[in-house]
Amino acid sequence: MFTGTLEFDVVLPADSRNLKAKRGYVRPVVAALRRLEVSAAEVGLQDLHGRAAIGVAAVAGDPHHVGEVLDACERLVAGRPELELLSVRRRLHGDDD
């Protein structure tokens, strides 16, 4: 069994100055990621209105498949015009970890 995780650090548009506006940007991204059959959630920076940390986790029996799924997730977030992707942190864990 192999697990892979991604953590995205994103900047939200200037009009996300309150929690409701922030959720309006984060929720659609999380929903789109979940359609790729991964677990996804806002995992940090909840106290900052202009930033968000979004986490993704995938599990598969083949490390190549986990990598492909994580690549698709990264392309999805990077392709969102309303977000500025600051960084992506990727980890892959196998049976030996």
Backbone atoms as SQL, in Angstrom:
CREATE TABLE atoms (id INTEGER PRIMARY KEY, chain TEXT, resi INTEGER, resn TEXT, atom TEXT, x REAL, y REAL, z REAL);
INSERT INTO atoms VALUES
  (1, 'A', 1, 'MET', 'N', 0.843, -1.178, 0.000),
  (2, 'A', 1, 'MET', 'CA', 0.000, 0.000, 0.000),
  (3, 'A', 1, 'MET', 'C', 0.891, 1.245, 0.000),
  (4, 'A', 2, 'PHE', 'N', 0.511, 2.220, -0.802),
  (5, 'A', 2, 'PHE', 'CA', 1.242, 3.472, -0.903),
  (6, 'A', 2, 'PHE', 'C', 0.280, 4.627, -0.675),
  (7, 'A', 3, 'THR', 'N', 0.733, 5.606, 0.070),
  (8, 'A', 3, 'THR', 'CA', -0.065, 6.808, 0.303),
  (9, 'A', 3, 'THR', 'C', 0.738, 8.014, -0.157),
  (10, 'A', 4, 'GLY', 'N', 0.036, 8.971, -0.682),
  (11, 'A', 4, 'GLY', 'CA', 0.665, 10.208, -1.113),
  (12, 'A', 4, 'GLY', 'C', -0.129, 11.384, -0.599),
  (13, 'A', 5, 'THR', 'N', 0.572, 12.443, -0.251),
  (14, 'A', 5, 'THR', 'CA', -0.097, 13.650, 0.223),
  (15, 'A', 5, 'THR', 'C', 0.461, 14.871, -0.495),
  (16, 'A', 6, 'LEU', 'N', -0.385, 15.855, -0.616),
  (17, 'A', 6, 'LEU', 'CA', -0.012, 17.171, -1.132),
  (18, 'A', 6, 'LEU', 'C', -0.531, 18.216, -0.165),
  (19, 'A', 7, 'GLU', 'N', 0.234, 19.270, 0.019),
  (20, 'A', 7, 'GLU', 'CA', -0.267, 20.424, 0.753),
  (21, 'A', 7, 'GLU', 'C', -0.010, 21.653, -0.095),
  (22, 'A', 8, 'PHE', 'N', -1.088, 22.318, -0.466),
  (23, 'A', 8, 'PHE', 'CA', -1.032, 23.517, -1.291),
  (24, 'A', 8, 'PHE', 'C', -1.122, 24.751, -0.408),
  (25, 'A', 9, 'ASP', 'N', -0.256, 25.706, -0.635),
  (26, 'A', 9, 'ASP', 'CA', -0.333, 27.012, 0.005),
  (27, 'A', 9, 'ASP', 'C', -0.761, 27.976, -1.094),
  (28, 'A', 10, 'VAL', 'N', -1.956, 28.546, -0.957),
  (29, 'A', 10, 'VAL', 'CA', -2.500, 29.398, -2.011),
  (30, 'A', 10, 'VAL', 'C', -2.857, 30.777, -1.472),
  (31, 'A', 11, 'VAL', 'N', -2.758, 31.751, -2.363),
  (32, 'A', 11, 'VAL', 'CA', -3.219, 33.114, -2.082),
  (33, 'A', 11, 'VAL', 'C', -4.569, 33.271, -2.756),
  (34, 'A', 12, 'LEU', 'N', -5.514, 33.805, -2.007),
  (35, 'A', 12, 'LEU', 'CA', -6.867, 34.013, -2.511),
  (36, 'A', 12, 'LEU', 'C', -7.009, 35.439, -3.033),
  (37, 'A', 13, 'PRO', 'N', -8.019, 35.689, -3.854),
  (38, 'A', 13, 'PRO', 'CA', -8.226, 37.049, -4.381),
  (39, 'A', 13, 'PRO', 'C', -8.431, 38.072, -3.259),
  (40, 'A', 14, 'ALA', 'N', -8.184, 39.328, -3.586),
  (41, 'A', 14, 'ALA', 'CA', -8.244, 40.409, -2.600),
  (42, 'A', 14, 'ALA', 'C', -9.624, 40.563, -1.968),
  (43, 'A', 15, 'ASP', 'N', -10.672, 40.133, -2.665),
  (44, 'A', 15, 'ASP', 'CA', -12.017, 40.305, -2.102),
  (45, 'A', 15, 'ASP', 'C', -12.379, 39.221, -1.080),
  (46, 'A', 16, 'SER', 'N', -11.463, 38.354, -0.714),
  (47, 'A', 16, 'SER', 'CA', -11.739, 37.322, 0.295),
  (48, 'A', 16, 'SER', 'C', -11.330, 37.835, 1.675),
  (49, 'A', 17, 'ARG', 'N', -11.894, 38.960, 2.055),
  (50, 'A', 17, 'ARG', 'CA', -11.518, 39.625, 3.309),
  (51, 'A', 17, 'ARG', 'C', -12.285, 39.117, 4.515),
  (52, 'A', 18, 'ASN', 'N', -13.229, 38.225, 4.323),
  (53, 'A', 18, 'ASN', 'CA', -13.943, 37.649, 5.459),
  (54, 'A', 18, 'ASN', 'C', -14.067, 36.141, 5.250),
  (55, 'A', 19, 'LEU', 'N', -14.499, 35.462, 6.285),
  (56, 'A', 19, 'LEU', 'CA', -14.554, 34.003, 6.253),
  (57, 'A', 19, 'LEU', 'C', -15.512, 33.482, 5.186),
  (58, 'A', 20, 'LYS', 'N', -16.644, 34.153, 5.017),
  (59, 'A', 20, 'LYS', 'CA', -17.622, 33.716, 4.023),
  (60, 'A', 20, 'LYS', 'C', -17.047, 33.800, 2.615),
  (61, 'A', 21, 'ALA', 'N', -16.370, 34.876, 2.295),
  (62, 'A', 21, 'ALA', 'CA', -15.756, 35.030, 0.974),
  (63, 'A', 21, 'ALA', 'C', -14.646, 34.003, 0.773),
  (64, 'A', 22, 'LYS', 'N', -13.855, 33.771, 1.823),
  (65, 'A', 22, 'LYS', 'CA', -12.782, 32.778, 1.734),
  (66, 'A', 22, 'LYS', 'C', -13.363, 31.406, 1.424),
  (67, 'A', 23, 'ARG', 'N', -14.398, 31.018, 2.131),
  (68, 'A', 23, 'ARG', 'CA', -15.041, 29.714, 1.885),
  (69, 'A', 23, 'ARG', 'C', -15.571, 29.617, 0.460),
  (70, 'A', 24, 'GLY', 'N', -16.019, 30.737, -0.088),
  (71, 'A', 24, 'GLY', 'CA', -16.520, 30.751, -1.456),
  (72, 'A', 24, 'GLY', 'C', -15.456, 30.394, -2.485),
  (73, 'A', 25, 'TYR', 'N', -14.197, 30.602, -2.150),
  (74, 'A', 25, 'TYR', 'CA', -13.098, 30.215, -3.038),
  (75, 'A', 25, 'TYR', 'C', -12.561, 28.823, -2.720),
  (76, 'A', 26, 'VAL', 'N', -12.485, 28.483, -1.444),
  (77, 'A', 26, 'VAL', 'CA', -11.868, 27.218, -1.042),
  (78, 'A', 26, 'VAL', 'C', -12.784, 26.026, -1.312),
  (79, 'A', 27, 'ARG', 'N', -14.052, 26.146, -1.005),
  (80, 'A', 27, 'ARG', 'CA', -14.970, 25.002, -1.164),
  (81, 'A', 27, 'ARG', 'C', -15.041, 24.443, -2.582),
  (82, 'A', 28, 'PRO', 'N', -15.140, 25.268, -3.610),
  (83, 'A', 28, 'PRO', 'CA', -15.178, 24.698, -4.966),
  (84, 'A', 28, 'PRO', 'C', -13.890, 23.960, -5.341),
  (85, 'A', 29, 'VAL', 'N', -12.758, 24.431, -4.846),
  (86, 'A', 29, 'VAL', 'CA', -11.487, 23.759, -5.130),
  (87, 'A', 29, 'VAL', 'C', -11.468, 22.397, -4.453),
  (88, 'A', 30, 'VAL', 'N', -11.862, 22.353, -3.184),
  (89, 'A', 30, 'VAL', 'CA', -11.903, 21.085, -2.451),
  (90, 'A', 30, 'VAL', 'C', -12.882, 20.121, -3.123),
  (91, 'A', 31, 'ALA', 'N', -14.034, 20.604, -3.544),
  (92, 'A', 31, 'ALA', 'CA', -15.022, 19.754, -4.214),
  (93, 'A', 31, 'ALA', 'C', -14.464, 19.201, -5.530),
  (94, 'A', 32, 'ALA', 'N', -13.764, 20.026, -6.287),
  (95, 'A', 32, 'ALA', 'CA', -13.174, 19.567, -7.552),
  (96, 'A', 32, 'ALA', 'C', -12.104, 18.510, -7.295),
  (97, 'A', 33, 'LEU', 'N', -11.304, 18.709, -6.260),
  (98, 'A', 33, 'LEU', 'CA', -10.285, 17.708, -5.917),
  (99, 'A', 33, 'LEU', 'C', -10.933, 16.379, -5.525),
  (100, 'A', 34, 'ARG', 'N', -11.995, 16.432, -4.770),
  (101, 'A', 34, 'ARG', 'CA', -12.674, 15.201, -4.336),
  (102, 'A', 34, 'ARG', 'C', -13.236, 14.422, -5.516),
  (103, 'A', 35, 'ARG', 'N', -13.561, 15.098, -6.598),
  (104, 'A', 35, 'ARG', 'CA', -14.037, 14.385, -7.793),
  (105, 'A', 35, 'ARG', 'C', -12.935, 13.530, -8.407),
  (106, 'A', 36, 'LEU', 'N', -11.684, 13.790, -8.022),
  (107, 'A', 36, 'LEU', 'CA', -10.557, 12.961, -8.478),
  (108, 'A', 36, 'LEU', 'C', -10.354, 11.756, -7.555),
  (109, 'A', 37, 'GLU', 'N', -11.316, 11.522, -6.674),
  (110, 'A', 37, 'GLU', 'CA', -11.324, 10.383, -5.750),
  (111, 'A', 37, 'GLU', 'C', -10.144, 10.410, -4.778),
  (112, 'A', 38, 'VAL', 'N', -9.924, 11.578, -4.200),
  (113, 'A', 38, 'VAL', 'CA', -8.938, 11.765, -3.142),
  (114, 'A', 38, 'VAL', 'C', -9.652, 12.394, -1.945),
  (115, 'A', 39, 'SER', 'N', -9.010, 12.339, -0.807),
  (116, 'A', 39, 'SER', 'CA', -9.493, 13.090, 0.347),
  (117, 'A', 39, 'SER', 'C', -8.894, 14.485, 0.258),
  (118, 'A', 40, 'ALA', 'N', -9.716, 15.487, 0.487),
  (119, 'A', 40, 'ALA', 'CA', -9.238, 16.868, 0.389),
  (120, 'A', 40, 'ALA', 'C', -9.957, 17.718, 1.424),
  (121, 'A', 41, 'ALA', 'N', -9.219, 18.675, 1.992),
  (122, 'A', 41, 'ALA', 'CA', -9.796, 19.572, 2.987),
  (123, 'A', 41, 'ALA', 'C', -8.900, 20.791, 3.151),
  (124, 'A', 42, 'GLU', 'N', -9.481, 21.849, 3.701),
  (125, 'A', 42, 'GLU', 'CA', -8.666, 22.989, 4.117),
  (126, 'A', 42, 'GLU', 'C', -7.983, 22.568, 5.414),
  (127, 'A', 43, 'VAL', 'N', -6.663, 22.638, 5.442),
  (128, 'A', 43, 'VAL', 'CA', -5.921, 22.066, 6.564),
  (129, 'A', 43, 'VAL', 'C', -5.104, 23.082, 7.360),
  (130, 'A', 44, 'GLY', 'N', -5.143, 24.334, 6.959),
  (131, 'A', 44, 'GLY', 'CA', -4.368, 25.314, 7.707),
  (132, 'A', 44, 'GLY', 'C', -4.632, 26.723, 7.236),
  (133, 'A', 45, 'LEU', 'N', -4.025, 27.654, 7.935),
  (134, 'A', 45, 'LEU', 'CA', -4.133, 29.088, 7.649),
  (135, 'A', 45, 'LEU', 'C', -5.578, 29.577, 7.752),
  (136, 'A', 46, 'GLN', 'N', -6.376, 28.923, 8.595),
  (137, 'A', 46, 'GLN', 'CA', -7.775, 29.319, 8.728),
  (138, 'A', 46, 'GLN', 'C', -7.940, 30.732, 9.278),
  (139, 'A', 47, 'ASP', 'N', -6.947, 31.223, 10.013),
  (140, 'A', 47, 'ASP', 'CA', -7.053, 32.553, 10.596),
  (141, 'A', 47, 'ASP', 'C', -6.645, 33.672, 9.641),
  (142, 'A', 48, 'LEU', 'N', -6.125, 33.325, 8.468),
  (143, 'A', 48, 'LEU', 'CA', -5.754, 34.323, 7.473),
  (144, 'A', 48, 'LEU', 'C', -6.793, 34.343, 6.360),
  (145, 'A', 49, 'HIS', 'N', -7.377, 35.492, 6.109),
  (146, 'A', 49, 'HIS', 'CA', -8.443, 35.568, 5.108),
  (147, 'A', 49, 'HIS', 'C', -7.932, 35.506, 3.676),
  (148, 'A', 50, 'GLY', 'N', -6.732, 35.933, 3.411),
  (149, 'A', 50, 'GLY', 'CA', -6.219, 35.962, 2.052),
  (150, 'A', 50, 'GLY', 'C', -5.410, 34.752, 1.646),
  (151, 'A', 51, 'ARG', 'N', -5.269, 33.778, 2.536),
  (152, 'A', 51, 'ARG', 'CA', -4.462, 32.584, 2.259),
  (153, 'A', 51, 'ARG', 'C', -5.215, 31.349, 2.694),
  (154, 'A', 52, 'ALA', 'N', -4.827, 30.200, 2.111),
  (155, 'A', 52, 'ALA', 'CA', -5.423, 28.921, 2.511),
  (156, 'A', 52, 'ALA', 'C', -4.391, 27.823, 2.303),
  (157, 'A', 53, 'ALA', 'N', -4.466, 26.818, 3.144),
  (158, 'A', 53, 'ALA', 'CA', -3.681, 25.595, 2.975),
  (159, 'A', 53, 'ALA', 'C', -4.681, 24.476, 2.713),
  (160, 'A', 54, 'ILE', 'N', -4.512, 23.814, 1.589),
  (161, 'A', 54, 'ILE', 'CA', -5.420, 22.736, 1.190),
  (162, 'A', 54, 'ILE', 'C', -4.617, 21.452, 1.136),
  (163, 'A', 55, 'GLY', 'N', -5.113, 20.427, 1.820),
  (164, 'A', 55, 'GLY', 'CA', -4.433, 19.143, 1.865),
  (165, 'A', 55, 'GLY', 'C', -5.165, 18.091, 1.058),
  (166, 'A', 56, 'VAL', 'N', -4.387, 17.185, 0.465),
  (167, 'A', 56, 'VAL', 'CA', -4.918, 16.099, -0.363),
  (168, 'A', 56, 'VAL', 'C', -4.210, 14.816, 0.045),
  (169, 'A', 57, 'ALA', 'N', -4.961, 13.713, 0.095),
  (170, 'A', 57, 'ALA', 'CA', -4.362, 12.406, 0.375),
  (171, 'A', 57, 'ALA', 'C', -4.935, 11.380, -0.597),
  (172, 'A', 58, 'ALA', 'N', -4.061, 10.492, -1.083),
  (173, 'A', 58, 'ALA', 'CA', -4.463, 9.427, -2.005),
  (174, 'A', 58, 'ALA', 'C', -3.815, 8.123, -1.557),
  (175, 'A', 59, 'VAL', 'N', -4.517, 7.020, -1.785),
  (176, 'A', 59, 'VAL', 'CA', -4.026, 5.692, -1.423),
  (177, 'A', 59, 'VAL', 'C', -4.196, 4.774, -2.626),
  (178, 'A', 60, 'ALA', 'N', -3.157, 3.953, -2.902),
  (179, 'A', 60, 'ALA', 'CA', -3.239, 2.977, -3.993),
  (180, 'A', 60, 'ALA', 'C', -2.217, 1.880, -3.738),
  (181, 'A', 61, 'GLY', 'N', -2.331, 0.829, -4.504),
  (182, 'A', 61, 'GLY', 'CA', -1.410, -0.289, -4.383),
  (183, 'A', 61, 'GLY', 'C', -0.140, -0.117, -5.188),
  (184, 'A', 62, 'ASP', 'N', -0.097, 0.902, -6.020),
  (185, 'A', 62, 'ASP', 'CA', 1.034, 1.134, -6.918),
  (186, 'A', 62, 'ASP', 'C', 1.530, 2.572, -6.748),
  (187, 'A', 63, 'PRO', 'N', 2.812, 2.783, -6.492),
  (188, 'A', 63, 'PRO', 'CA', 3.298, 4.156, -6.302),
  (189, 'A', 63, 'PRO', 'C', 3.161, 5.014, -7.556),
  (190, 'A', 64, 'HIS', 'N', 3.235, 4.398, -8.730),
  (191, 'A', 64, 'HIS', 'CA', 3.082, 5.147, -9.973),
  (192, 'A', 64, 'HIS', 'C', 1.669, 5.736, -10.064),
  (193, 'A', 65, 'HIS', 'N', 0.675, 4.954, -9.672),
  (194, 'A', 65, 'HIS', 'CA', -0.707, 5.433, -9.715),
  (195, 'A', 65, 'HIS', 'C', -0.909, 6.589, -8.725),
  (196, 'A', 66, 'VAL', 'N', -0.333, 6.467, -7.539),
  (197, 'A', 66, 'VAL', 'CA', -0.434, 7.556, -6.563),
  (198, 'A', 66, 'VAL', 'C', 0.176, 8.829, -7.151),
  (199, 'A', 67, 'GLY', 'N', 1.328, 8.706, -7.791),
  (200, 'A', 67, 'GLY', 'CA', 1.964, 9.862, -8.411),
  (201, 'A', 67, 'GLY', 'C', 1.115, 10.494, -9.485),
  (202, 'A', 68, 'GLU', 'N', 0.464, 9.667, -10.305),
  (203, 'A', 68, 'GLU', 'CA', -0.408, 10.196, -11.360),
  (204, 'A', 68, 'GLU', 'C', -1.591, 10.965, -10.782),
  (205, 'A', 69, 'VAL', 'N', -2.174, 10.425, -9.721),
  (206, 'A', 69, 'VAL', 'CA', -3.316, 11.090, -9.082),
  (207, 'A', 69, 'VAL', 'C', -2.880, 12.423, -8.479),
  (208, 'A', 70, 'LEU', 'N', -1.741, 12.428, -7.800),
  (209, 'A', 70, 'LEU', 'CA', -1.251, 13.669, -7.203),
  (210, 'A', 70, 'LEU', 'C', -0.888, 14.694, -8.275),
  (211, 'A', 71, 'ASP', 'N', -0.339, 14.229, -9.401),
  (212, 'A', 71, 'ASP', 'CA', -0.055, 15.133, -10.521),
  (213, 'A', 71, 'ASP', 'C', -1.335, 15.788, -11.025),
  (214, 'A', 72, 'ALA', 'N', -2.402, 15.004, -11.149),
  (215, 'A', 72, 'ALA', 'CA', -3.690, 15.540, -11.613),
  (216, 'A', 72, 'ALA', 'C', -4.226, 16.575, -10.626),
  (217, 'A', 73, 'CYS', 'N', -4.073, 16.320, -9.342),
  (218, 'A', 73, 'CYS', 'CA', -4.518, 17.275, -8.324),
  (219, 'A', 73, 'CYS', 'C', -3.724, 18.574, -8.422),
  (220, 'A', 74, 'GLU', 'N', -2.427, 18.451, -8.613),
  (221, 'A', 74, 'GLU', 'CA', -1.588, 19.638, -8.714),
  (222, 'A', 74, 'GLU', 'C', -1.946, 20.460, -9.954),
  (223, 'A', 75, 'ARG', 'N', -2.196, 19.793, -11.061),
  (224, 'A', 75, 'ARG', 'CA', -2.606, 20.512, -12.281),
  (225, 'A', 75, 'ARG', 'C', -3.929, 21.233, -12.067),
  (226, 'A', 76, 'LEU', 'N', -4.857, 20.587, -11.364),
  (227, 'A', 76, 'LEU', 'CA', -6.159, 21.188, -11.119),
  (228, 'A', 76, 'LEU', 'C', -6.021, 22.475, -10.318),
  (229, 'A', 77, 'VAL', 'N', -5.265, 22.431, -9.230),
  (230, 'A', 77, 'VAL', 'CA', -5.119, 23.624, -8.391),
  (231, 'A', 77, 'VAL', 'C', -4.313, 24.704, -9.124),
  (232, 'A', 78, 'ALA', 'N', -3.249, 24.317, -9.806),
  (233, 'A', 78, 'ALA', 'CA', -2.434, 25.289, -10.534),
  (234, 'A', 78, 'ALA', 'C', -3.222, 25.946, -11.661),
  (235, 'A', 79, 'GLY', 'N', -4.206, 25.257, -12.194),
  (236, 'A', 79, 'GLY', 'CA', -5.006, 25.780, -13.291),
  (237, 'A', 79, 'GLY', 'C', -6.155, 26.668, -12.874),
  (238, 'A', 80, 'ARG', 'N', -6.364, 26.838, -11.575),
  (239, 'A', 80, 'ARG', 'CA', -7.451, 27.702, -11.114),
  (240, 'A', 80, 'ARG', 'C', -7.015, 29.159, -11.238),
  (241, 'A', 81, 'PRO', 'N', -7.654, 29.937, -12.116),
  (242, 'A', 81, 'PRO', 'CA', -7.201, 31.316, -12.347),
  (243, 'A', 81, 'PRO', 'C', -7.414, 32.235, -11.150),
  (244, 'A', 82, 'GLU', 'N', -8.339, 31.886, -10.259),
  (245, 'A', 82, 'GLU', 'CA', -8.618, 32.761, -9.125),
  (246, 'A', 82, 'GLU', 'C', -7.623, 32.584, -7.975),
  (247, 'A', 83, 'LEU', 'N', -6.773, 31.554, -8.055),
  (248, 'A', 83, 'LEU', 'CA', -5.809, 31.284, -6.995),
  (249, 'A', 83, 'LEU', 'C', -4.390, 31.526, -7.476),
  (250, 'A', 84, 'GLU', 'N', -3.547, 31.949, -6.548),
  (251, 'A', 84, 'GLU', 'CA', -2.109, 32.022, -6.819),
  (252, 'A', 84, 'GLU', 'C', -1.449, 30.938, -5.978),
  (253, 'A', 85, 'LEU', 'N', -0.869, 29.969, -6.647),
  (254, 'A', 85, 'LEU', 'CA', -0.234, 28.842, -5.961),
  (255, 'A', 85, 'LEU', 'C', 1.172, 29.254, -5.531),
  (256, 'A', 86, 'LEU', 'N', 1.384, 29.323, -4.213),
  (257, 'A', 86, 'LEU', 'CA', 2.693, 29.710, -3.688),
  (258, 'A', 86, 'LEU', 'C', 3.638, 28.523, -3.593),
  (259, 'A', 87, 'SER', 'N', 3.129, 27.400, -3.067),
  (260, 'A', 87, 'SER', 'CA', 3.986, 26.228, -2.914),
  (261, 'A', 87, 'SER', 'C', 3.149, 24.964, -2.846),
  (262, 'A', 88, 'VAL', 'N', 3.814, 23.853, -3.168),
  (263, 'A', 88, 'VAL', 'CA', 3.212, 22.532, -3.075),
  (264, 'A', 88, 'VAL', 'C', 4.212, 21.636, -2.351),
  (265, 'A', 89, 'ARG', 'N', 3.731, 20.970, -1.348),
  (266, 'A', 89, 'ARG', 'CA', 4.571, 20.031, -0.610),
  (267, 'A', 89, 'ARG', 'C', 4.037, 18.627, -0.861),
  (268, 'A', 90, 'ARG', 'N', 4.883, 17.744, -1.393),
  (269, 'A', 90, 'ARG', 'CA', 4.455, 16.395, -1.777),
  (270, 'A', 90, 'ARG', 'C', 5.222, 15.365, -0.953),
  (271, 'A', 91, 'ARG', 'N', 4.491, 14.328, -0.537),
  (272, 'A', 91, 'ARG', 'CA', 5.121, 13.215, 0.180),
  (273, 'A', 91, 'ARG', 'C', 4.520, 11.908, -0.322),
  (274, 'A', 92, 'LEU', 'N', 5.378, 10.902, -0.431),
  (275, 'A', 92, 'LEU', 'CA', 4.944, 9.562, -0.818),
  (276, 'A', 92, 'LEU', 'C', 5.457, 8.603, 0.248),
  (277, 'A', 93, 'HIS', 'N', 4.561, 7.781, 0.749),
  (278, 'A', 93, 'HIS', 'CA', 4.903, 6.816, 1.798),
  (279, 'A', 93, 'HIS', 'C', 4.580, 5.417, 1.292),
  (280, 'A', 94, 'GLY', 'N', 5.520, 4.495, 1.519),
  (281, 'A', 94, 'GLY', 'CA', 5.315, 3.112, 1.119),
  (282, 'A', 94, 'GLY', 'C', 5.279, 2.184, 2.306),
  (283, 'A', 95, 'ASP', 'N', 5.297, 0.886, 2.042),
  (284, 'A', 95, 'ASP', 'CA', 5.243, -0.125, 3.089),
  (285, 'A', 95, 'ASP', 'C', 6.448, -0.065, 4.022),
  (286, 'A', 96, 'ASP', 'N', 7.563, 0.419, 3.526),
  (287, 'A', 96, 'ASP', 'CA', 8.791, 0.441, 4.326),
  (288, 'A', 96, 'ASP', 'C', 8.848, 1.608, 5.293),
  (289, 'A', 97, 'ASP', 'N', 7.956, 2.577, 5.171),
  (290, 'A', 97, 'ASP', 'CA', 7.988, 3.774, 6.035),
  (291, 'A', 97, 'ASP', 'C', 7.403, 3.476, 7.397);
